[in-house]
Amino acid sequence: MLKIAKIVKTYATHEEATFKAVTKACSAATSLQIAPEVLNDPAAFEKFQQVQG
């Protein structure tokens, strides 16, 4: 019985790591990142807005 408990615990640890990695990747894919230089340069900011669609 102890072997089954160890297998389940190992699997749960793997699933937690996978969930965290997927959540982090999704968050990064949907986040907006813009450099301060672009925010402070009206021409660069206009170009940024144009490429955003």
C-alpha positions as CSV (number, residue, x, y, z in Angstrom):
1,M,0.0,0.0,0.0
2,L,2.9,2.4,0.7
3,K,4.1,2.0,-2.8
4,I,0.8,3.2,-4.2
5,A,0.9,6.2,-1.9
6,K,4.4,7.1,-3.2
7,I,3.3,6.8,-6.8
8,V,0.3,9.0,-6.2
9,K,2.4,11.6,-4.4
10,T,5.0,11.6,-7.2
11,Y,2.2,12.0,-9.8
12,A,0.6,14.8,-7.9
13,T,4.0,16.7,-7.7
14,H,4.4,16.3,-11.4
15,E,0.9,17.5,-12.1
16,E,1.4,20.6,-9.9
17,A,4.6,21.5,-11.7
18,T,2.9,21.0,-15.1
19,F,0.0,23.2,-14.0
20,K,2.3,26.0,-12.7
21,A,4.3,25.9,-16.0
22,V,1.2,26.1,-18.2
23,T,-0.3,28.8,-16.1
24,K,2.9,30.9,-16.3
25,A,3.1,30.4,-20.0
26,C,-0.5,31.4,-20.6
27,S,0.0,34.5,-18.4
28,A,3.1,35.5,-20.4
29,A,1.3,34.9,-23.7
30,T,-1.6,37.2,-22.8
31,S,0.3,39.9,-21.0
32,L,1.1,43.3,-22.5
33,Q,4.8,44.3,-22.1
34,I,6.0,47.7,-23.3
35,A,9.3,49.3,-22.6
36,P,9.3,52.7,-20.8
37,E,11.2,54.2,-23.7
38,V,8.2,53.5,-26.0
39,L,5.7,55.1,-23.5
40,N,7.8,58.2,-23.4
41,D,8.3,58.5,-27.2
42,P,5.0,59.6,-28.9
43,A,6.2,58.4,-32.3
44,A,7.3,55.0,-31.0
45,F,4.0,54.7,-29.0
46,E,2.0,55.4,-32.1
47,K,3.8,52.7,-34.0
48,F,3.3,50.3,-31.1
49,Q,-0.5,51.0,-31.2
50,Q,-0.6,50.4,-34.9
51,V,0.9,47.0,-34.7
52,Q,-1.4,46.0,-31.9
53,G,-4.3,46.0,-34.4
